[in-house]
Amino acid sequence: MIRFLKHSEIDFDKWDGCITQAINGIFYGYSWYLDMCARSWDALVEDDYRAVMPLPYRKKAGIKYIFQPFFIQQLGVFSTYSLTEDISARFLKAIPPGFRFGEFNMNTYNTLPGTHPMVSGKGITYELDLIAPYDQLAGKYSNNTRRNIKKAAGSGVFITSHGRPEEIIHTFRRHRGATNVPFKEKDYLVLKHLIYAGIHRRMVSLKCAYSATNDFCAGVVFFKSHNKSVWLFSGATEEARKNNAMSLLVDDYIREHAGKNLTLDFEGSSDANLARFYRGFGSEECVFLHIRFNRLPLLVNPLLNAYLCVRKYLK
């Protein structure tokens, strides 16, 4: 039986135990991670935490709606037993009517019939299985990726695991984050706390690239759990785009972890250039479903649509 639980009713030890044991568990689902990314979240729980689904929500003009928090690509149903289309559908059906609107992502293990009324589209992430030896993995790089790695190495770029999270965040804000990014000051603060919380739990590793003159070029935050390492956040300077430091950085990470039972998840992107960059390392597309439902009165919908259009433009 699937029950709806308010945040105060959740047994967080059992919740986190479910995420740890889930066949599709990932750090996004842990209670401490959700607490940091979403100020408010309730949940759907099956039986004695056999399967769970977090429901991060906000309220706007008195309307309670489910949303996708920043720094969480996928949520949906996490289960300790095999998942089917029917299970995903039952959880979605169990979302209480008090949530008048919802727009969020399921995870790559959650499937639904193509005709399901709540499926509004598909997202793509890129994953690379690192269990093979390095030479075999590198043999699947694109020609362009090989050229970029060689160029970076030839220009004196070097990689270290001893960078600072603040340096990566600052670089992102100064360069890519300067325009068309919806993050606010409080979001960057959440990100910094997430990274340090992950470091404390031995779930986060950093890779940073520096130029031959010891100037910071690029950095990536990798968040690891359940035999998966997720590219959570990155920052790169204009110099990095010229000397291809990021290509050497990723190659260094792959070289270090080759032969391990680990999957590198690039977290995908709607940017065609970034998608090409990820594919250049031999990664493969993995699909997750976008969910949207609308239980609002017809008179409210024009205002909702205007809000969604503005938000989409900002992204």
For each residue, the residues with C-beta under 8 A, 3 or more apart:
1: 46 47
2: 44 45 46 90 91 94
3: 44 45 46
4: 42 43 44 94 95 96
5: 9 10 42 43 44 45
6: 9 10 42
7: 10 40 41 42 43
8:
9: 5 6
10: 5 6 7 15 31 43 45
11: 14 15 49
12: 15 16 31
13: 16 17
14: 11 17 18 48 49
15: 10 11 12 18 19 31 43 45 49 52
16: 12 13 19 20 30 31 32
17: 13 14 20 21 49
18: 14 15 21 22 25 49 50 51 52 78 80
19: 15 16 22 25 26 29 30 52 78
20: 16 17 25
21: 17 18 25 80
22: 18 19 25 29 51 78 79 80 226
23: 79 80 81 82 83 109
24: 78 79 83 107 108 109 110
25: 18 19 20 21 22 29 78 225 226
26: 19 29 74 78 107 225 226 228 230
27: 30 33 198 203 223 224 225 226 230
28: 33 34 72 73 74 75
29: 19 22 25 26 33 34 52 54 75 78
30: 16 19 27 33 34
31: 10 12 15 16 34 35
32: 16 35 36 197
33: 27 28 29 30 36 37 72 194 197
34: 28 29 30 31 37 38 41 54 56 69 72
35: 31 32 38 41
36: 32 33 190 193 194 197
37: 33 34 56 69 70 71 72 190 194
38: 34 35 41 54 56 57 69 72
39: 58
40: 7 56 57 58 59
41: 7 34 35 38 54 55 56 57
42: 4 5 6 7 54 55 57
43: 4 5 7 10 15 52 53 54 55
44: 2 3 4 5 52 53 55 91 94 95
45: 2 3 5 10 15 49 51 52
46: 1 2 3 49 50 51 52 79 91
47: 1 50 51
48: 14
49: 11 14 15 17 18 45 46 52
50: 18 46 47 79 80 81
51: 18 22 45 46 47 77 78 79 80 81 87 91
52: 15 18 19 29 43 44 45 46 49 77 78 79
53: 43 44 75 76 77 78 91
54: 29 34 38 41 42 43 75
55: 41 42 43 44 66 95 99
56: 34 37 38 40 41 66 67 68 69 72 75 104
57: 38 40 41 42 64 65 66 67 99
58: 39 40 64 65 67
59: 40 62 63 64 65
60: 63 65
61:
62: 59
63: 59 60 100 101 296 300
64: 57 58 59 98 99 100
65: 57 58 59 60 99 100 101 102 103
66: 55 56 57 95 99 101 102 103 104
67: 56 57 58 102 103 104
68: 56 72 75 103 104 105
69: 34 37 38 56 72
70: 37 182 183 187 190 191
71: 37 190 191 194 232 233
72: 28 33 34 37 38 56 68 69 75
73: 28 105 123 125 230 267 268 288
74: 26 28 105 106 107 108 125 288
75: 28 29 53 54 56 68 72 104 105 106 107
76: 53 88 91 104 105 106 107 109 110 288 289 291
77: 51 52 53 83 87 88 91 106 107 109 110
78: 18 19 22 24 25 26 29 51 52 53 107
79: 22 23 24 46 50 51 52 82 83 87 109
80: 18 21 22 23 50 51
81: 23 50 51
82: 23 79
83: 23 24 77 79 87 88 109 110 111
84: 87 88 111
85: 88 89 111 112 113
86: 89 90
87: 51 77 79 83 84 90 91
88: 76 77 83 84 85 91 92 106 110 111 112
89: 85 86 92 93 112 113 116
90: 2 86 87 93 94
91: 2 44 46 51 53 76 77 87 88 94 95
92: 88 89 95 112 116 118 291 293
93: 89 90
94: 2 4 44 90 91
95: 4 44 55 66 91 92 99 102 293
96: 4 99
97: 100 295
98: 64
99: 55 57 64 65 66 95 96 102 295
100: 63 64 65 97 294 295 296
101: 63 65 66 293 294 295 296 304
102: 65 66 67 95 99 118 291 292 293
103: 65 66 67 68 120 290 291 292 308
104: 56 66 67 68 75 76 290 291
105: 68 73 74 75 76 123 288 289 290 291
106: 74 75 76 77 88 110 112 288 289 291
107: 24 26 74 75 76 77 78 110 288
108: 24 74 125 286 287 288
109: 23 24 76 77 79 83
110: 24 76 77 83 88 106 107 288 289
111: 83 84 85 88 289
112: 85 88 89 92 106 116 118 119 289
113: 85 89 116
114: 119
115:
116: 89 92 112 113 119
117: 293
118: 92 102 112 291 292 293
119: 112 114 116 289 290 291
120: 103 290 291 292
121: 289 290
122: 287 288 289 290
123: 73 105 268 287 288 289 290
124: 268 275 285 286 287 288
125: 73 74 108 265 266 267 268 285 286 288
126: 265 266 267 268 275 278 279 283 284 285 286
127: 263 264 265 266 283 284 286
128: 137 254 263 264 266 281 282 283 284
129: 132 263
130: 137 254 257 258 259 260 262 263 264
131: 259 260 261 262
132: 129 136 137 258 259
133: 136 137 258 259
134: 137 138 254 255 258 259
135: 138 139
136: 132 133 139 140
137: 128 130 132 133 134 140 141 254 258 282
138: 134 135 141 251 254 255
139: 135 136
140: 136 137 281 282
141: 137 138 145 146 149 251 280 281 282
142: 145 146 279 280 281 282
143: 146 147
144: 147 148 280
145: 141 142 148 149 247 277 280 281
146: 141 142 143 149 150
147: 143 144 150 151
148: 144 145 151 152 244 247 248 280
149: 141 145 146 152 153 244 247 248 251
150: 146 147 153 154
151: 147 148 154 155 243 244
152: 148 149 155 157 209 243 244 245 247 248
153: 149 150 157 248
154: 150 151
155: 151 152 211 212 243
156: 211 212
157: 152 153 209 210 211 212 217 243 244 245 248
158: 209 210 212
159: 207 208 209 210 248 249 252
160: 163 207 208 210
161: 205 206 207 208
162: 206 208
163: 160 167 168 206 207 208 216 219
164: 167 168 206
165: 168 169 192 195 196 199 206 221
166: 169 170 192
167: 163 164 170 171 208 216 219 235
168: 163 164 165 171 172 206 208 219 220 221 233 234 235
169: 165 166 172 173 188 191 192 233 235
170: 166 167 173 174 235
171: 167 168 174 175 216 218 219 235 236 237
172: 168 169 175 176 177 233 234 235 236
173: 169 170 177 178 188 235
174: 170 171 177 178 237
175: 171 172 178 235 236 237 238
176: 172 181 235 236
177: 172 173 174 181 183
178: 173 174 175 181
179:
180: 314 315
181: 176 177 178 314
182: 70 311 314 315
183: 70 177 187 188 191
184: 187 188
185: 188 189
186: 189 190
187: 70 183 184 190 191
188: 169 173 183 184 185 191 192
189: 185 186 192 193
190: 36 37 70 71 186 187 193 194
191: 70 71 169 183 187 188 194 195 233
192: 165 166 169 188 189 195 196
193: 36 189 190 196 197
194: 33 36 37 71 190 191 197 198 232
195: 165 191 192 198 199 204 221 232 233
196: 165 192 193 199 200
197: 32 33 36 193 194 200 201
198: 27 194 195 201 203 204 221 223
199: 165 195 196 202 203 204
200: 196 197
201: 197 198 204
202: 199
203: 27 198 199 223 224 225
204: 195 198 199 201 221 222 223 224
205: 161 222 224 229
206: 161 162 163 164 165 168 219 220 221 222
207: 159 160 161 163 219 220 222 249 252 253
208: 159 160 161 162 163 167 168 216 218 219 220 249
209: 152 157 158 159 216 217 218 219 240 245 246 248 249
210: 157 158 159 160 214 215 216 217
211: 155 156 157 214 215 217 239 243 245
212: 155 156 157 158
213:
214: 210 211
215: 210 211 237 239
216: 163 167 171 208 209 210 219 237
217: 157 209 210 211 236 237 239 240 243 245
218: 171 208 209 234 235 236 237 240 245 246 249
219: 163 167 168 171 206 207 208 209 216 234 235 236 249
220: 168 206 207 208 231 233 234 246 249 250 253
221: 165 168 195 198 204 206 231 232 233 234
222: 204 205 206 207 229 230 231 232 253
223: 27 198 203 204 229 230 232
224: 27 203 204 205 228 229 230 262
225: 25 26 27 203 228
226: 22 25 26 27
227: 261 262 263
228: 26 224 225 262 263 264 265
229: 205 222 223 224 257 262 263 264 265
230: 26 27 73 222 223 224 265 267
231: 220 221 222 234 264 265 266 267
232: 71 194 195 221 222 223 267
233: 71 168 169 172 191 195 220 221
234: 168 172 218 219 220 221 231 246
235: 167 168 169 170 171 172 173 175 176 218 219
236: 171 172 175 176 217 218 219 240 241 245 246
237: 171 174 175 215 216 217 218 240 241
238: 175 241 242
239: 211 215 217 242 243 245
240: 209 217 218 236 237 243 244 245 246
241: 236 237 238 244
242: 238 239
243: 151 152 155 157 211 217 239 240
244: 148 149 151 152 157 240 241 247 248
245: 152 157 209 211 217 218 236 239 240 248 249
246: 209 218 220 234 236 240 249 250 277
247: 145 148 149 152 244 250 251 277 280
248: 148 149 152 153 157 159 209 244 245 251 252
249: 159 207 208 209 218 219 220 245 246 252 253
250: 220 246 247 253 254 281
251: 138 141 149 247 248 254 255 281
252: 159 207 248 249 255 256
253: 207 220 222 249 250 256 257 264
254: 128 130 134 137 138 250 251 257 258 264 281
255: 134 138 251 252 258
256: 252 253
257: 130 229 253 254 260 262 264
258: 130 132 133 134 137 254 255
259: 130 131 132 133 134
260: 130 131 257
261: 131 227
262: 130 131 224 227 228 229 257
263: 127 128 129 130 227 228 229
264: 127 128 130 228 229 231 253 254 257 283
265: 125 126 127 228 229 230 231
266: 125 126 127 128 231 269 278 283
267: 73 125 126 230 231 232
268: 73 123 124 125 126 275 278
269: 266 274 275 278
270: 275
271: 274 275
272: 275 276
273: 276 277
274: 269 271 277 278
275: 124 126 268 269 270 271 272 278 279
276: 272 273 279 280
277: 145 246 247 273 274 280
278: 126 266 268 269 274 275 281 283
279: 126 142 275 276 282 283
280: 141 142 144 145 148 247 276 277
281: 128 140 141 142 145 250 251 254 278
282: 128 137 140 141 142 279
283: 126 127 128 264 266 278 279
284: 126 127 128
285: 124 125 126
286: 108 124 125 126 127
287: 108 122 123 124
288: 73 74 76 105 106 107 108 110 122 123 124 125
289: 76 105 106 110 111 112 119 121 122 123
290: 103 104 105 119 120 121 122 123
291: 76 92 102 103 104 105 106 118 119 120
292: 102 103 118 120
293: 92 95 101 102 117 118
294: 100 101 301 304
295: 97 99 100 101
296: 63 100 101 300 301 304
297: 300 301
298: 301
299: 302
300: 63 296 297 303 304
301: 294 296 297 298 304 305
302: 299 305 306
303: 300 306 307
304: 101 294 296 300 301 307 308
305: 301 302 308 309
306: 302 303 309 310
307: 303 304 310 311
308: 103 304 305 311 312
309: 305 306 312 313
310: 306 307 313 314
311: 182 307 308 314 315
312: 308 309 315
313: 309 310
314: 180 181 182 310 311
315: 180 182 311 312
